[in-house]
């Protein structure tokens, strides 16, 4: 942890939001014309996709310190709970402020968007 690192309240907020959202199941396609007949999924089903997006984005933008932080536990595809672990590491202030801000900004958009669309009550966040 960098001496200049200050706890970012977004990490604790997102970890709590992730815990709530990843435990619930939502039905996709119910009542729409997409032809999918009510498939039930959870945010946890997209955990590898979310982590892979963060890694691909950091690689595409050349943000090597973020990429290194994401891959510190090994390749994304081999990590058991990459988003859960990432949020726990961010809450524990294991990333410097620049890396934490980059990740938390993107994770906030992703998780809060899912919460608005599928969360039990967005006001819980």
N, C-alpha and C positions, 0 to 999 in steps of 0.2 A: 504494500500500500504506500502510495506517495504521501509524503508529509503534508502536502498541500491539499490532499483529498479531504473533502467534507462530505458527511453523509448526505446523500440525495434522497429526499423523502419519496421520490417517484419509485425507487426500488422496492421499498416496503409496500407501497400502495399496489404496485404491479404484481408483487409476489402474492399478496392477498387476493387480488383480482384473478390471477392465474389459478390459484387454489380453488376458488369458487367455480370459475368457468370450466376448468378442465375436468371437474367432477360431474358436471351436468351433461345430459344428452339433449340434442336438439334434432328436430325432424326437418330435413331438407326436402324441398320439392312438394310438400303437401299443399294441395290447392293451387298449384301453378301449372302452366302449360308446358313445362319442360319435359314431361314424360317420366320423371323420376317419381316413383310411388312411395314417398314418405320414408326415405332412408334416414336412420338415426345415427348421428355422429356426435362426437364431443370435440372440444378444442384440442384435447390431448391427442386426438387422431391426426392433427395437423402439426404436432410438435416438431417433428423432423423437418417438415416443410418450412416452418417459421425459422428454425435455426439455419437451415440451408439457405433461405432467402437472405438472412443477415450476413452469412459468410460470403455468398455470391456478391452481394452488394458491396461489402467491404473490399473484396478482391477486385471487383469492377472499378471501384473508385480509388483503388490504390491506398487504402487505409490499413497499412501493414500492422500497426499496433492493435487495431481491432481484430484483424484477421488472426493474429497470434493469440490474442486472448480467447477468441472463439475456439481455436484449435488446440488450446493448452491441454485439454482432456482427451485429445485424440481426434481422428476424423469424425465429422458430424454424424455420418451414417452409423458409426460404431458407438456413439454416446447413448446411454440408456434413457435419460430424461434431460435432453440438452437445454430446453427452455427453463425448466424448473431449476436445474443446476446453475444456469446462467444468472437467473434472477437471485438465487441464493448467494452466489458469488458477488453480484453487484450490491446486494444488501449488506454483505459483510465487508464492503469497501475494498475488494481485492483488485479492482481496476482503478487506474488513475482517472482523474476527473474528465479528461478529454474522451477516453474510451467509454467511460460510464455514460457521459452525455450523449455520445453518438448512438450507443445501443439503446438507452432509455428513451430517447426521442422516437426511435423507430418502433420499439416495443409498445410504447404508449399509444401510438396511432393504431397499431395492429390490435392490441388487446381491448382498447376502449371501443374501437369500431365493432369488434365481435360482441362486446358487452351490450352496446346500443342495439344491435340487431337481434341478439339471441340470449342476452343475459336475463336472469330472473328478475332483477331490478337494478338498473344502472345506478340508482342512488345509493346502493350498498357500497360502491367503490370509493 
